[in-house]
Amino acid sequence: MINRTLIRIKIVQLLYAYYQTGNRFVETAEKELLFSLSKAYELYNSLLLLMVDITRMADEIINDQEERNRVAHIDTVISHRFIDNKFIAQLASNNQLMTYVDANKLSWSDEREMLKKLYAVITESDYYAEYMMRETVTYADDRELWRKIYKNIIMKYDGIDETLEDRSIYWNDDKETVDTFVLKTIKRFDEANGDEQELMSDFKDNEDREFATTLMHKAISNDQYYQSLISQSTRNWEFDRLAYMDVVIMQIALAEMLSFPEIPVSVTINEYVELAKCYSTPKSHIYINGILDNVAKRLISEHKLIKKI
């Protein structure tokens, strides 16, 4: 689940904070990076669990309504289709998810009001109404309902963002990225896999973990060299006027260019130009693109960078 785009985002955020706080211990920065990435994986599991806990709240609400109907001698039959959803049942019994949830003591039980509000919004949606009106539903229908719920309600519900911010400072900027992984996970679910359905792992492999720690280490250890390369591609007064976030972004980009020969220069530049659009000034991505391109060409001409533009 933790891909290189997320790794780059985290390193930009943490390196900026690293300089702002005056921290100068590389080992501490690397530990903070790995911890921050582990919190992103915790968020992924928490959001999967959220769908299960919404269903549990729905079950509680429906049971309460049935009890009130029984006491009042009301014969109205309440459908259990939503709470009997086969996709959610499979998710709730998923061995990988439940092992993680138990080990990390994850729960939404203290957010009862939010769960109730989410369930209310779900029941008012057109796709819920269409689902409940079908004569019969398949596993694919059950899974598709939750894909729509997640994409159109959970991803857009402001109350979740507020709750996540209260739970962890590391989750402030993670949800948008993690949401995409949750949607991919929903699509990958197959009824035939039962409770052994594979979820996304934290790191795809050791190579990505090494990419994270090496990039952070290189960006900090060689910061003066990278900043001198940036300065050489600008007039001195221009370098002094660069937003500090822009310097940090370019510093990490240069660390990646010079430390990972298998990654094309164009890929690196594009990745950090996109990050600049999110984390810096409106025009930053334009001159960051120009400066990085200029530095790369100069390093290649000087045989200090051996790979293609």
N, C-alpha and C positions, 0 to 999 in steps of 0.2 A: 504493500500500500504506500509506503514511504518512497516516492519516486524522486528523481533528481530535481524536478521542478520544485517540489516541496522543500527539498534539502537546500536549494539555492535561496528560496524565500527565507528560510530560517536563518541561514548564515548572514544574509543581508540585515535582518532584524537584529540578530545577536551581536554582529560586529559593530553596528551603529551604536548599540547600547554599551558595548565593551569600551568604546572610546569615550562615550559620554560620561560613564561612571568612573573613568580613570583606572579601570582594571587592566593590569598588564601581565596576567598569568595565562599563558597559552593553554596549559593543561586544564585550568578552571573553565576557560572558554569552550574547550572540546567537550568536557563533561556536561556543561550547560546545554550545548548543542544536542548531545545524545539524549539528555533528559527531556528537552523540548520536543524532540521528535517522538519520544516515547509517549508524551502527553497527547500528541496528535493521534497516535494509534489508540490511546485510551478514548479519545473523542469518537473515533470510528466505531469502537465497540459500544460506547454509550448511546450513539445514535441508532445503532441496530437494536439495542435493548429498548430504546424509546418506543419503537413500534410494538414490541411485545407488551410493554407496560400500558400503552394506550388501550390495547385490547383487553388487558386485565381490568382496567378501569371501566371499560364498556361492559364487561361481564358483571362487574359489581353493580353498575347502574341498572342494567337489565334485570338482575336478580332482585334488586330493591323494588323495581317497578312491578315485577311479577308478584312479589310478596304483598305490595299495597293492593294490587288487583285482587289477590286472593282474599285479603281481609275485607275488601269492599264488595266482594262477590261479583267482580267484573270478569267476564269470560273472554275478553280480548286476548288473542294469541300474539305474543311478541316473537318476532323472528330471531333466531340465533345464528343466522347465516354469517353475520359480520364476526361474531366472536368464535365461530367454528371455522374460520378461514384456514385452509390447509397450509398456505404459505407461512402464516404466522405460527401455526402449530409446529411446523418444521423448524422455523427460526428459534422458537422458544425451547426446543429440545436439542438444538445444535450443540454438539459436544465442545467444539472449539470456543464458541461464544460463552457457554455456561461456565467452562473452566476459567476463562479470562474474567468473567463477571464475578465469580466466587473468589478468585485470587485477589482481585482488586476492589472487592466490596462495592461494586457499582449498583446503583439503584436510583429510580425516579420516584420512589414511594413518598419522599418528602415534598414532592411537587404536585400534590393531588389537584389543586385548583387549575394548574396549567394543563394537566392531563384531561380534566373535565372539559376545559375550554377547547382543547384540540379535538376531542371527541365530538363536541357540539358542532364545531366547524366542519368536521368530516361528514356528519350526518346531514348537513345542510347543502352539501355539494351535489352537483348534477351527476357525477360519476358514481357516487354512493347510491343515489336514487336509482340510476340505471342498473347498477349491480344488484340491488335488492329486489328489483322488479323482474329480473330474469326468471324464467321458469326453472332452469337449472344452471349451475355454475361448475366450471372445471377448475383444476389446479391452476391452469394458465390464467383463468379469469381472476382467481384469488390473488395471484402474484401481480397481475397487471393493475388490479385495484390499488394495491399498496405502492406500486411504482408511481401511479398518479397522485396518490395521497402524499407521498414523500416529496415529489417534484413540485406539486402545486400548493401544498399546505405547509408541511414541515419545513421545507427550505425557505419559505417566505414568512413564517410566523415570527413576529418580532419578540414575542414573549420567550421564545427559545434562546434567542441571542442574548437577552438580558440575563436569563438563568445561567447560560454557559459562562458569561463574563463573571458572574458572581462565584461560580465554581472553580474557575482556573484562569489566571492571567495569561496562560499560554494559549488559550483557546480563542482569544480576541480576533485573530486574523486567520484561524484555521478552518472554520466551518465551511466556507465557500469551497475550498479545495477538498475537504473531507466529504462533503455532500456528493461530489462526483463519484467518489469511491463507493459510497453507500448505494447509489443508483446502479453502478456496475455490479455490485454484489447481488442486489435484488434480481437483476436480469440473468445472472449466472445460476441462480437457484434452480435445481432440478429435483422433482419429487422423488425420482429413483434413488437419489443419494441419501435420502432420509436424514438422520441426525449426524451423518458423517460428511454432509455438504461442506466443501472447503471454502473457508473465508479467505480474505486477503491476509497475508502475513505482514509483519511490521516492515522489515527490509526484504526486498526480492531476493537478495543474495548478499554475501559478504563483500562483494565488489562495491555495492552501493553504500554499505556502511563505511568502507575504507575511503570511498569518494568523499563522504561527508567529513570525516575527521581530517583527511589529507588536505582538502580544500580549505577548511577553517585554519589549520596549522600554517599552510603556505601563505594564506592571505594576511595573517598576523605577522609571521616571522620575517616576511620579505616586504613589509608595507612601505618602507622608505624607497626601495627600488621601484616598486610599482607606481608610487606617487611621483617619482622622478620621471618615469616614462610618460605619465600623463602630463606633467609639467612641460616636458620637451615638445609635446604636441599642441601646446597652448602658449600664448604669450604670458609672461609672469603675472600681469594684472588680471588676465582671464582666469588663471588657476586660482588666484586668491579669492576671486568672486564666485567660484563654483560652489554650489550648495554642498554641504558636507556629505549628505546622503549620496550625491552624485559621485563624489570621490570614493566613497565606500563601495558603491556598486561597481565602478570601473576597476577598483583595486581587486575585488573578488573575481571579476571577469578576467583580468590579466593573470591572476593566480591560476585560474582554470586553463587558460590558453597555454601557459607555460608548463603546467604540471601534468596535463592529460593529453598526450599527443594523439590519442585515438579519437578525440572529440574535434570535429571540424571547427575551424575558426568561425565560420558563418553561423553555426549552431550556437556557439557560445555568445557571440554578439547578439543574435536574435533573442536569446533567453534573457539577457540582462537589459536589453532595450525594452522588452515587455515588462520586466520588473520595475524599470524606471517610470513607466506609464502609471504604475499602481502606487509607487512609494515616493516619487519625487515631484518636481514642479511640472506643469503642463508641457513645457518645451524641452525638458531635460533629455527625453529620449532621443531628440533630434541630434543634439551635439554629442551625447554619449555614443551614439552610433558612429558619428564622424570621427571622434577621437579614438575610439577603439579600433576602427578600421585603419586609421592612420598609423597607430602604434603597431598593429599587426603587420602591415605592409613593410614598415621600417625594420621590424625585427626579422622578418623573413629575408629582406634584402641584405641584412647583416648576418644572416645564417644563425641567428639566435633562436629562431622559431622554425622548427622543421615540420611543417605540414601545410596543407593547402588552405588558401583563403576560403 
